[in-house]
Amino acid sequence: MIIVADDWKDYELIDTGGGEKLERWGKYILRRPDPQVIWPLINETEQWLKPHGHYFRSASGGGKWEFKIKLPERWTIRYDRLSFYIEPTNFKHTGLFPEQAVNWKWIIEKIQNADRKINALNLFAYTGGATVAAAYAGAEVCHVDASKGMVTWAKENIALSNLSDKKVRFITDDVVKFVQREQRRGNKYDAIIMDPPSYGRGPKGEIWKIEESLYMIIEECTKILSDKPLFMLINSYTTGFSPIILQNILNILLTKKLGGRITCGEVGLNVTSSELILPCGIFGRWEA
């Protein structure tokens, strides 16, 4: 099962090939590497040859951007009524994963249809795409990420979407330690969202390896679900991870105890110059 984010206006995946993808972010064209693109580039058009920005990988690791024109340091794109800052970063990302629009829509629908106050927790929350969606839908949100810079960016996205009046807490912390403290405090959440990295470090050097820690963090999160939980959503961009892994974990930790329904699969983007779909990660959803 793959769910495609196919209703963007400010974003477009123009073409793919040769280990790269060509994208339109608002009015700017960017060319970036993508490890999923293992097919050749069939037609190297003018847009491929003269993008506004091109990220080159270095043989020694990392890489750098080369810009054909002077781009603004950051600019804004919109998805429906949500707004986000886009900024080409030193590690090739732009601050947003457009395929996640399929999950933002689902989050908004679930929260708005709950017909009650929802307290949501977003872990490994990055620049806050899901935080903005949940706040827009009317939830109280707690946003947690180990990177101070990403938390600041998420605050700016909330303000950009005119949601500064919503109740959103921003926490810079190691996710595991935060969840365990919430257990001790007795705090509960109706909805939990997480996007755990393959590998990472917390603010105090805490090591995160997804293959060692994914089951553990989901199990810890089940201990802070409310008595009437609404959903849990897990995203992963770890290469080689099957959606069945998420399905199995959610079955063991949630369905056997709480019932409900599990949906797992991939998220992707249509390539507008062809009939291809670019797979962009996996998701697992549990809903009551």
C-alpha positions as CSV (number, residue, x, y, z in Angstrom):
1,M,0.0,0.0,0.0
2,I,1.3,3.4,-0.9
3,I,-0.4,6.8,-0.2
4,V,0.6,9.6,-2.6
5,A,0.6,13.3,-1.7
6,D,-0.9,14.4,-5.0
7,D,-2.7,17.7,-4.1
8,W,0.2,20.1,-3.7
9,K,0.2,23.5,-5.5
10,D,3.4,25.0,-4.2
11,Y,5.5,21.9,-4.5
12,E,6.1,19.6,-7.5
13,L,8.4,16.6,-8.1
14,I,9.2,17.4,-11.7
15,D,11.5,14.5,-12.6
16,T,13.9,11.8,-11.2
17,G,16.9,9.9,-12.5
18,G,20.5,9.2,-12.0
19,G,20.3,9.2,-8.2
20,E,18.7,12.7,-8.1
21,K,15.4,14.4,-8.0
22,L,14.3,17.7,-9.6
23,E,11.7,19.6,-7.5
24,R,9.8,22.9,-7.6
25,W,9.5,24.6,-4.1
26,G,7.3,27.6,-4.8
27,K,8.9,29.3,-7.7
28,Y,12.4,27.8,-7.2
29,I,13.8,24.7,-8.8
30,L,16.1,22.5,-6.7
31,R,18.1,19.5,-7.8
32,R,19.0,17.1,-4.9
33,P,20.3,13.5,-4.4
34,D,17.9,10.8,-3.5
35,P,19.0,7.3,-2.6
36,Q,15.8,5.7,-3.8
37,V,16.3,7.0,-7.4
38,I,18.3,4.1,-8.8
39,W,17.1,4.4,-12.4
40,P,18.9,6.5,-15.1
41,L,18.0,10.0,-16.0
42,I,16.2,9.7,-19.4
43,N,15.9,13.3,-20.5
44,E,18.3,15.9,-19.1
45,T,16.2,19.0,-19.8
46,E,17.0,22.6,-19.4
47,Q,15.5,22.5,-15.9
48,W,17.9,19.7,-15.0
49,L,20.9,21.6,-16.4
50,K,20.0,25.0,-14.9
51,P,18.2,24.6,-11.6
52,H,18.2,27.5,-9.2
53,G,20.0,25.3,-6.7
54,H,21.9,22.0,-7.0
55,Y,23.2,20.0,-4.1
56,F,26.4,18.1,-4.8
57,R,27.5,15.2,-2.7
58,S,31.1,15.2,-1.6
59,A,33.2,12.0,-2.0
60,S,34.4,12.5,1.6
61,G,30.9,12.8,2.9
62,G,28.4,15.6,3.2
63,G,28.1,18.0,0.3
64,K,27.3,21.6,-0.6
65,W,24.8,23.7,-2.6
66,E,25.6,25.5,-5.8
67,F,23.2,28.3,-6.6
68,K,22.7,29.6,-10.2
69,I,21.0,32.8,-8.8
70,K,21.0,34.4,-5.4
71,L,18.1,32.7,-3.6
72,P,16.5,34.2,-0.5
73,E,17.8,32.7,2.7
74,R,14.3,31.2,3.1
75,W,10.9,31.4,1.5
76,T,7.4,30.3,2.2
77,I,5.2,27.6,0.6
78,R,1.7,26.7,1.5
79,Y,-0.3,23.5,1.7
80,D,-3.9,24.2,2.0
81,R,-4.1,26.6,5.0
82,L,-0.7,25.5,6.5
83,S,2.4,27.5,5.8
84,F,6.1,26.5,6.1
85,Y,9.5,28.1,5.7
86,I,11.8,26.4,3.1
87,E,15.5,26.8,3.5
88,P,18.2,24.7,1.7
89,T,20.3,23.4,4.5
90,N,23.9,22.1,4.6
91,F,22.7,18.5,4.8
92,K,20.7,18.8,1.6
93,H,17.2,19.0,3.2
94,T,14.9,21.9,2.9
95,G,13.1,21.8,6.2
96,L,10.0,20.0,4.9
97,F,9.0,16.5,3.7
98,P,6.2,17.2,1.2
99,E,5.0,13.5,1.1
100,Q,4.0,13.9,4.7
101,A,1.0,16.0,3.5
102,V,-1.0,12.7,3.4
103,N,-0.4,12.3,7.1
104,W,-1.2,16.0,7.9
105,K,-4.6,15.5,6.2
106,W,-5.2,12.4,8.2
107,I,-4.2,14.1,11.5
108,I,-6.5,17.1,10.8
109,E,-9.4,14.8,10.0
110,K,-8.9,12.6,13.0
111,I,-8.7,15.5,15.5
112,Q,-11.5,17.5,14.0
113,N,-13.8,14.5,13.9
114,A,-13.0,13.5,17.5
115,D,-15.5,16.0,18.8
116,R,-13.6,16.5,22.0
117,K,-10.5,18.2,23.3
118,I,-7.4,16.4,22.0
119,N,-4.0,16.5,23.7
120,A,-1.3,15.6,21.1
121,L,2.4,14.8,21.4
122,N,4.8,15.1,18.5
123,L,8.2,13.4,19.1
124,F,11.3,13.8,16.9
125,A,9.2,16.6,15.6
126,Y,11.7,18.3,13.3
127,T,10.4,21.6,11.9
128,G,6.8,20.8,13.0
129,G,4.8,19.8,9.9
130,A,2.6,17.5,12.0
131,T,2.6,20.0,14.9
132,V,1.2,22.7,12.6
133,A,-1.4,20.3,11.3
134,A,-2.5,19.2,14.8
135,A,-2.6,22.8,16.1
136,Y,-4.6,23.9,13.1
137,A,-7.1,21.1,13.7
138,G,-7.6,22.4,17.3
139,A,-5.4,20.1,19.4
140,E,-3.2,21.2,22.3
141,V,0.3,20.1,21.1
142,C,3.5,19.3,22.8
143,H,6.4,19.4,20.3
144,V,9.7,17.6,21.3
145,D,13.0,17.5,19.4
146,A,16.6,17.3,20.5
147,S,17.7,20.1,18.1
148,K,17.2,23.6,19.4
149,G,17.4,24.9,15.8
150,M,14.6,22.7,14.6
151,V,12.4,23.6,17.6
152,T,13.0,27.3,16.7
153,W,12.1,26.6,13.1
154,A,8.9,24.8,14.2
155,K,7.9,27.9,16.3
156,E,8.4,30.0,13.3
157,N,6.1,27.7,11.2
158,I,3.4,27.9,13.8
159,A,3.6,31.7,13.7
160,L,3.7,31.7,9.8
161,S,0.5,29.6,9.8
162,N,-1.2,32.2,12.1
163,L,-1.5,29.7,14.9
164,S,0.4,31.5,17.6
165,D,-2.8,31.7,19.6
166,K,-3.0,27.9,19.8
167,K,-1.7,26.0,22.8
168,V,1.7,24.5,21.7
169,R,4.5,23.7,24.0
170,F,8.0,23.5,22.5
171,I,10.5,21.3,24.2
172,T,14.2,20.8,23.4
173,D,15.1,17.4,24.9
174,D,16.1,13.8,24.4
175,V,12.8,12.1,23.4
176,V,13.2,9.0,25.5
177,K,14.1,10.9,28.7
178,F,11.2,13.3,28.0
179,V,8.6,10.5,27.6
180,Q,9.9,8.8,30.8
181,R,9.6,12.0,32.7
182,E,6.0,12.4,31.5
183,Q,5.3,9.0,32.9
184,R,6.5,10.0,36.3
185,R,4.5,13.3,36.1
186,G,1.4,11.4,35.2
187,N,0.8,13.4,32.0
188,K,-1.3,11.7,29.3
189,Y,-1.9,12.2,25.6
190,D,-4.8,11.3,23.3
191,A,-2.6,11.3,20.1
192,I,1.1,10.5,19.7
193,I,3.1,11.2,16.5
194,M,6.7,10.3,16.0
195,D,9.3,10.4,13.2
196,P,12.3,8.6,14.7
197,P,15.6,9.0,12.8
198,S,17.8,6.0,11.9
199,Y,20.6,7.4,14.1
200,G,20.8,10.5,16.3
201,R,22.2,12.1,19.4
202,G,20.3,13.9,22.1
203,P,21.3,17.3,23.6
204,K,23.6,15.6,26.1
205,G,25.1,13.1,23.7
206,E,22.4,10.4,24.1
207,I,22.7,7.8,21.3
208,W,19.7,6.7,19.3
209,K,19.8,3.7,17.0
210,I,16.4,2.9,15.5
211,E,16.9,-0.9,15.3
212,E,17.7,-1.0,19.0
213,S,15.3,1.7,20.3
214,L,12.1,1.8,18.1
215,Y,10.2,-0.9,20.0
216,M,11.3,0.6,23.3
217,I,10.1,4.1,22.5
218,I,6.7,3.0,21.2
219,E,6.3,0.8,24.4
220,E,7.2,3.8,26.6
221,C,4.7,5.9,24.7
222,T,1.9,3.5,25.3
223,K,2.3,4.3,29.0
224,I,1.4,7.9,28.5
225,L,-1.7,7.3,26.3
226,S,-4.9,8.6,27.8
227,D,-7.7,6.4,28.9
228,K,-9.4,7.3,25.6
229,P,-6.6,7.4,23.0
230,L,-7.4,8.6,19.5
231,F,-4.4,7.5,17.5
232,M,-0.7,6.8,17.2
233,L,1.2,7.7,14.0
234,I,4.8,6.5,13.3
235,N,6.9,7.6,10.3
236,S,10.2,6.2,9.3
237,Y,12.8,7.0,6.6
238,T,15.2,4.2,7.5
239,T,16.2,2.5,4.3
240,G,15.3,-1.2,4.3
241,F,12.6,-0.9,7.0
242,S,9.4,-2.6,6.0
243,P,5.9,-1.3,7.0
244,I,5.3,-4.8,8.4
245,I,7.8,-3.9,11.2
246,L,5.6,-1.1,12.3
247,Q,2.5,-3.2,11.9
248,N,3.9,-6.0,14.1
249,I,5.0,-3.5,16.8
250,L,1.6,-1.8,16.9
251,N,-0.2,-5.1,16.9
252,I,1.9,-6.3,19.9
253,L,1.7,-3.1,21.9
254,L,-1.7,-1.6,21.0
255,T,-4.1,-3.8,19.2
256,K,-3.9,-6.8,21.5
257,K,-4.6,-4.5,24.5
258,L,-6.8,-1.8,23.1
259,G,-8.3,-3.2,19.9
260,G,-8.6,-0.5,17.2
261,R,-7.3,-0.6,13.7
262,I,-3.9,-0.5,12.1
263,T,-2.9,0.8,8.7
264,C,0.6,0.6,7.4
265,G,2.3,1.3,4.1
266,E,4.5,3.7,2.2
267,V,4.2,7.4,1.5
268,G,5.2,8.7,-1.9
269,L,5.1,11.5,-4.5
270,N,4.0,11.4,-8.2
271,V,6.7,12.4,-10.7
272,T,4.9,14.9,-13.0
273,S,7.1,14.3,-16.1
274,S,6.4,10.5,-16.0
275,E,4.1,7.9,-14.6
276,L,6.6,7.1,-11.8
277,I,6.0,7.2,-8.1
278,L,8.9,8.0,-5.8
279,P,8.7,6.1,-2.5
280,C,9.6,8.4,0.3
281,G,9.3,6.4,3.6
282,I,6.9,4.2,5.6
283,F,4.1,4.9,8.0
284,G,2.2,3.0,10.7
285,R,-1.2,4.3,12.0
286,W,-3.1,2.9,15.0
287,E,-6.5,4.4,15.6
288,A,-9.1,3.5,18.2
